[in-house]
Amino acid sequence: MSNIDDLSSLVGQYSEYWRTHQLELYDPYEFQKNFHHAKGLGKFVPVPSDKEKKHLGIQRALMCANQIGKSFCGGRETAFHLTGLYPDWWEGHRFNHPVEFIASSTTNETTRDRCQRELFGEPSDEEQIGTGAIPKECVGKSERKPGVTGNAKETVLVKHFTDGKFDGWSKVYFKPYEQGQKKFMGYRIHGAWCDEEPPSEVWSQILRATLATNGMAYITFTPEEGVTEVVHGFMNNPAPGQVMIRASWDDAPHMTPEMREQKLAAFKPHERKMRSSGEPLMGTGMIFPVDDDQIRIDPIELPRHWPRICGVDFGYDHPFAAFWWAWDRDTDTIYGYDEYREERALMAIHAEAVNRRGSWIPVVWPHDGMIKDKSSGKPLADKYRDDHHMNMWRDCFSNPPQPGKPEGTGGQGREVGLLDMLERMETGRLKVFSTCRYFFEEKGMYHRKNGEVVALKDDIMSASRLGAQSLRFASIQQIRKVHKHHATGLRNW
């Protein structure tokens, strides 16, 4: 064999090696590295100690823009765990034994074309096995998924190494969300990678499957479904061990200005922020598409002659909420100046919080205040009124009646109140103090899906709507004057 042939053979071997050892070439962007190391929830927090590590980042979400490497990132991490071939820069969790993982996406086809392809290479071509994240020599036996074309896999075995020594076979299951939550029952896994956001019931089953192993679960997705229950949990109400990393086109060096301009032009206007920044898709679906700065003001001193009203939304498993409005009748402008939101608390706690803000202020309440308490037989509203001295309005909420119609005929429909609040926002006749953080938190994710209001984490929104639609009952605090009787010294009120 000539030197040229030898050289050609070496080049071929070199090319083939790197073609089937892509994992060694992974050089993550900063946001991808932060995701792997569970460094952040908004602002990044330090990498935890080994003692703390098992309690941090057990559930992670990478919510980001399109085409910046979210699936690539999820596939690489899953390959590290399945093989045990962690790089020198790795500061995340390490498994020192073979593992079982679920890799999942929306349908059989997307699970095949995203998860399976990222891990093992092009599914439809057997010659491409090993060109994904998992090295070719680590790929073991597999089972095909019945009824799905394109060489979709049900399971694949993967060699696992600890400290460079083979110690057994890991196993990855490919399961789509479309099979429903029941198909995720009964598993006991060390981890799960969800590429695209799973339905809440599927996510719940995945988390259950990791309990016995103290395992991990992570999602890589663009929030095309808006603020769902899963997204809300990570964004606004993270449980211990939950972290979210967010990334936009600005975080991906390969997204040049020319690429951004070209891709942005191809998207619908209301999708552009979601596609480029990873913001939850709301767009025209937002119920209050008004910038917060348009209605938010610093707290001001409220004149005594402005009537006040409070709206409440009852709750126990979901929060009890109350919101207070002051009404400038001269300009017909309402000012949201205080709020209260608390879950799983006694009625006495809620009542004390409401009364402390002005026991003279009328409290408007929804129809479920008519539901009778099981122990006393009293309607809920009566218990707050009689037992806890809240100034409950005599009747449950109803919208303002049509001119000439009697009180109580306005109905309890939600849309009329939402439209009234939106009109006030757009015309500058609704202002909210900057201290009302729950109001702005809920407003930012209050949206419609398929034309219907998504009634999720909307407690302050509901309470504020009831109050804003009940200004006709708003009241001014009565100031009692004291006069001394010159003859007797008695005081008259």
TAMO-V279820 format. One record per backbone hydrogen bond with DSSP energy under -0.5 kcal/mol. NH is the residue of the N-H (numbers start at 0). CO is the residue of the C=O. If there is no record, write none. Layout:
nh: <NH;NH>
co: <CO;CO>
This chain:
nh: <5;6;7;8;9;10;11;12;13;14;15;16;17;18;19;19;20;21;23;24;25;32;33;34;35;36;37;38;40;41;42;44;52;53;54;55;55;57;58;59;60;61;62;62;63;63;64;65;67;72;73;74;75;76;77;78;79;80;81;82;83;85;89;95;100;101;102;103;110;111;112;113;114;115;116;117;118;119;120;120;124;125;127;128;129;130;130;132;133;134;135;137;138;139;142;144;145;147;151;153;154;155;156;157;158;159;160;161;164;166;167;169;169;170;171;172;173;174;174;176;177;178;179;182;183;184;186;188;189;190;191;192;193;193;194;194;195;195;202;203;204;205;206;207;208;209;209;210;210;213;213;214;215;216;217;218;219;220;223;225;227;231;232;233;234;235;236;236;241;242;244;246;248;250;251;252;254;255;259;260;261;262;263;264;265;265;266;266;270;271;271;274;275;276;277;277;278;280;281;284;285;286;287;288;289;293;294;294;295;296;301;305;306;306;307;308;309;310;311;312;319;320;321;322;323;324;325;326;327;327;328;330;331;332;333;334;335;335;336;336;337;339;341;343;348;349;350;351;352;353;354;355;356;356;357;358;360;362;363;363;368;369;370;372;376;379;380;382;383;384;385;386;386;387;387;388;389;391;392;396;398;404;408;409;417;418;419;420;421;422;423;424;425;426;427;427;428;429;430;431;432;433;435;436;439;440;441;442;443;444;444;445;445;446;447;448;451;453;454;455;461;462;463;464;465;466;467;468;469;470;472;473;474;478;479;480;482;484;485;488;491>
co: <1;2;3;4;5;6;7;8;9;10;11;12;13;14;15;16;17;131;20;21;22;28;29;30;31;32;34;33;42;243;40;38;48;49;51;51;52;240;240;216;242;218;60;244;61;220;246;274;64;68;69;70;71;72;73;74;75;76;77;78;79;83;86;93;170;190;172;192;106;107;108;109;109;110;111;113;114;115;115;116;121;123;124;125;119;119;127;117;118;132;19;134;135;156;154;151;143;144;147;142;142;171;140;169;137;167;82;164;161;159;159;157;167;98;155;100;153;102;172;104;105;175;176;179;180;181;183;208;99;99;215;101;191;217;103;192;193;219;198;199;200;201;202;203;204;205;206;206;207;209;210;209;189;57;191;59;193;61;221;222;225;227;228;229;230;231;231;232;238;58;60;62;275;247;248;250;251;253;255;256;257;258;259;260;261;262;262;263;267;267;268;270;271;272;272;273;272;222;279;281;282;445;445;285;287;290;290;291;291;431;299;302;304;326;474;324;361;322;363;320;341;312;339;310;337;308;334;306;325;332;326;327;327;327;428;325;333;430;323;334;323;321;319;315;345;345;346;347;348;349;350;351;352;353;354;354;357;390;309;361;365;366;367;377;372;370;368;378;379;380;381;381;382;382;383;384;383;389;362;364;410;401;405;398;413;414;415;416;417;418;419;420;421;422;423;424;423;423;333;294;335;296;432;434;435;436;437;438;439;440;441;441;442;444;284;451;448;446;452;453;457;458;459;460;461;462;463;464;466;467;469;470;307;476;477;478;491;489;483;484;482>
